[in-house]
Amino acid sequence: MNIALDGQYAVITGASSGLGYAMAKALLEKGATVALSARPGEKLDNAVETLVQNGLDAYALPMDVCNEDSIIEAVSWIREEWKRIDLLVNNAALMMHRIYPDFLTSPKPFYEIHPDVFRKIVDTNLTGYFLVARGFIPMMIERNKGRIVNISTSNSTMNRFAPYGPSRAGSEALSNIMAAELNKFGIMVNLLLPGGAVNTGGILNDMNQELPFTLLSPEIMADPIVFLASSLADGITGERIIANEFNDWLKRKAIHQ
């Protein structure tokens, strides 16, 4: 994509690996300044160090999306250091394999899931989106300008795996509400999903041979997130964009890159 994002400031949650890291790298390579957010630790530090060593303007932003105090600290850092945020990408998620490693081969019915597990996934995948957006939106409202991209999943996944699926369905409903309520402030909110299972660690490597489909690369998100951060996406809000159908979506919208 022939797009330059110099002078744009973005925060991406869940960015130490997988989809978040791929999106951060794509934005950085177009000139954006990006804060990679995740829980503090070596994984986040190593991810940012790799990008910085390649000459990219990346920063580590430790944050637990389930912890309001942690979010307040992250927002304060952005406000003090950057004074602004142009793009927030809500991506942090707790995947099913973290709780049930064999969820594909031996799925549990919803009534056998422990309530603590259900709450933990919903707290990360739905409430986390709310808390992080709630923290950063005031900076956007002050400028009457901003963009939010909420990462989601396919409709089939929403209706198959509890509690992951319901948590993602809830985040889509929340995203639609955000788009409607923030439009008057010039803040655009869109949904972005890969369009299939992605090789991010969410599906364990030792299960890959058993899968009846090919896993997508995390880089499938690169072009759509760069587009949504750019001036080409001015005025576009309330959309649900499927990454592996992105070119077809552009054609339907008569958008020329």
C-alpha positions in Angstrom: 0.0 0.0 0.0 1.3 3.4 -1.0 0.4 5.0 2.3 2.5 7.1 4.7 1.6 7.3 8.4 4.3 9.7 9.6 3.1 11.7 12.6 0.4 9.2 13.5 0.4 7.8 17.1 -1.2 4.4 17.8 -1.7 2.1 20.7 -2.3 -1.6 20.2 -3.2 -3.9 23.0 -2.1 -7.6 23.0 0.7 -6.5 20.8 3.6 -8.6 22.0 2.8 -11.4 19.5 0.3 -12.6 17.0 -2.2 -10.3 15.3 -1.2 -7.4 17.5 2.5 -7.6 16.7 1.8 -8.0 13.0 -0.4 -4.9 13.0 2.1 -2.9 15.0 4.9 -3.8 12.6 2.7 -2.9 9.6 1.9 0.6 11.0 5.5 1.2 12.1 6.8 0.3 8.6 4.6 3.0 7.2 6.1 5.6 9.6 3.7 5.6 12.5 4.8 5.8 16.1 3.3 2.8 17.9 3.0 1.8 21.6 2.9 -2.0 21.9 0.8 -2.8 24.9 0.7 -6.1 26.8 1.2 -7.3 30.3 4.7 -6.4 31.5 7.5 -8.9 31.0 10.2 -10.2 28.8 7.9 -11.1 25.9 6.8 -7.5 25.5 10.3 -6.1 26.0 11.8 -8.5 23.4 9.1 -7.7 20.9 9.7 -4.0 21.1 13.5 -4.4 21.1 13.3 -6.3 17.9 11.3 -3.5 16.2 13.5 -0.7 17.6 16.6 -2.5 16.4 15.1 -2.4 12.9 14.9 1.4 13.1 11.1 1.5 13.9 9.6 4.0 16.4 8.1 1.4 18.8 7.5 1.7 22.5 6.6 -0.7 25.2 3.4 0.2 27.1 2.8 -2.3 29.9 -0.9 -2.7 30.6 -3.3 -5.2 31.9 -6.6 -4.6 30.2 -8.5 -6.1 33.1 -7.0 -3.8 35.6 -8.3 -0.2 35.8 -5.3 1.1 37.7 -3.0 -0.4 35.0 -5.0 1.3 32.3 -4.9 4.6 34.0 -1.1 4.4 34.3 -0.8 3.6 30.5 -3.2 6.4 29.6 -1.2 8.8 31.7 2.1 7.8 30.0 0.6 8.4 26.6 -0.8 11.8 27.6 2.5 12.9 29.2 4.8 11.6 26.5 2.7 11.9 23.3 0.0 14.4 24.3 -2.3 12.6 21.8 -3.5 9.3 20.4 -4.7 8.9 16.8 -5.5 5.2 16.7 -6.5 2.7 19.4 -6.5 -1.0 18.4 -8.4 -3.2 20.9 -6.8 -6.6 20.3 -5.9 -8.2 23.6 -7.8 -11.5 24.1 -7.7 -14.6 26.2 -7.9 -17.5 23.7 -9.6 -20.8 24.4 -6.4 -22.9 24.3 -5.1 -21.0 27.4 -7.9 -22.6 29.4 -8.7 -25.8 27.5 -5.7 -26.9 25.3 -7.8 -29.6 23.6 -10.8 -27.3 22.9 -10.9 -28.3 19.2 -10.7 -32.0 19.6 -12.6 -32.3 22.9 -14.8 -29.2 23.3 -16.6 -28.7 26.6 -20.4 -28.0 26.5 -21.1 -24.6 28.1 -22.7 -26.1 31.2 -19.4 -27.8 32.1 -17.3 -24.6 32.0 -16.3 -23.3 35.4 -17.8 -19.9 36.2 -14.3 -18.5 37.0 -13.1 -19.4 33.5 -16.2 -17.9 31.9 -15.7 -14.6 33.8 -11.9 -14.5 33.1 -12.4 -14.7 29.3 -15.3 -12.2 29.3 -13.3 -9.8 31.5 -10.5 -9.8 29.0 -12.3 -10.0 25.6 -15.3 -7.8 26.3 -14.8 -5.8 29.5 -11.2 -5.1 28.5 -12.3 -3.5 25.3 -14.7 -1.3 27.3 -12.1 -0.3 29.9 -9.3 0.5 27.5 -11.6 2.5 25.2 -13.0 4.3 28.2 -9.5 5.3 29.2 -8.2 6.6 25.9 -11.4 8.2 24.4 -11.2 11.4 26.4 -8.0 12.3 24.6 -9.7 11.8 21.3 -12.8 13.8 22.3 -10.6 16.7 23.3 -9.3 16.9 19.7 -12.6 15.9 18.0 -10.6 13.3 16.2 -9.6 9.7 16.5 -9.9 6.1 15.3 -10.7 2.9 17.1 -10.4 -0.5 15.6 -11.8 -3.4 17.6 -10.5 -6.9 16.6 -13.2 -9.6 16.4 -13.7 -13.1 15.0 -16.0 -14.9 12.6 -19.7 -15.4 13.1 -19.2 -19.2 13.1 -16.6 -19.0 16.0 -19.0 -16.7 18.0 -21.6 -19.5 17.9 -19.3 -22.4 18.6 -16.9 -21.9 21.5 -18.2 -20.7 24.9 -17.2 -18.4 26.5 -14.8 -17.1 23.8 -17.5 -16.8 21.1 -20.0 -14.9 23.3 -17.3 -12.6 24.5 -16.5 -11.7 20.9 -20.2 -11.3 20.0 -20.4 -8.9 22.9 -17.4 -6.9 21.8 -19.0 -6.5 18.3 -22.2 -5.2 19.9 -20.1 -2.8 22.0 -18.2 -1.7 19.0 -21.4 -0.8 17.1 -22.5 1.3 20.1 -19.2 3.0 20.2 -19.4 3.9 16.5 -22.9 5.4 17.0 -22.1 7.4 20.1 -18.6 8.7 19.1 -19.5 9.8 15.6 -20.4 13.3 16.8 -16.9 13.7 18.2 -15.3 12.8 14.8 -14.1 9.4 16.2 -14.4 6.5 13.8 -14.9 3.0 15.1 -14.6 -0.1 13.0 -14.4 -3.8 13.4 -11.6 -5.9 11.9 -11.3 -9.7 11.8 -9.0 -12.0 10.0 -11.6 -14.1 8.3 -10.4 -17.5 9.5 -8.2 -19.2 12.0 -4.8 -17.6 12.3 -1.5 -19.1 13.2 -0.9 -17.1 16.3 -0.6 -19.7 19.0 -4.3 -19.6 19.6 -4.4 -23.0 18.0 -1.6 -25.1 19.3 1.1 -26.1 16.8 0.8 -29.8 17.7 -2.8 -29.7 16.6 -2.1 -28.2 13.2 -1.9 -31.5 11.4 -5.4 -32.4 12.6 -7.0 -29.3 11.2 -9.1 -29.6 8.1 -8.1 -26.0 7.0 -5.1 -23.9 6.4 -4.2 -21.4 9.1 -3.9 -17.7 8.0 -0.8 -15.7 8.6 -1.1 -12.8 11.1 0.2 -10.6 8.3 -3.3 -10.8 6.8 -4.2 -7.9 9.1 -1.4 -5.6 7.7 -3.1 -3.9 4.7 -6.5 -3.4 6.5 -5.0 -1.8 9.6 -2.7 0.5 7.5 -5.8 1.5 5.5 -7.9 2.2 8.6 -5.1 4.4 10.1 -4.8 6.4 6.9 -6.6 9.4 5.3 -8.2 7.0 2.9 -10.4 5.8 5.7 -11.6 9.3 6.6 -15.3 9.2 7.4 -15.5 5.4 7.4 -17.1 4.2 10.6 -19.3 1.3 11.8 -17.9 -1.1 9.3 -17.1 -4.8 9.8 -14.0 -5.6 7.7 -12.9 -9.1 7.0 -9.1 -9.1 6.3 -8.9 -11.9 3.9 -11.7 -10.3 1.9 -10.3 -6.8 2.2 -9.6 -6.2 -1.6 -13.2 -7.2 -2.4 -14.5 -4.8 0.3 -12.4 -1.9 -1.2 -14.0 -2.6 -4.6 -17.5 -2.7 -3.2 -16.8 0.7 -1.5 -15.2 2.0 -4.7 -12.1 3.0 -2.8 -9.0 3.3 -4.8 -5.6 3.0 -3.0 
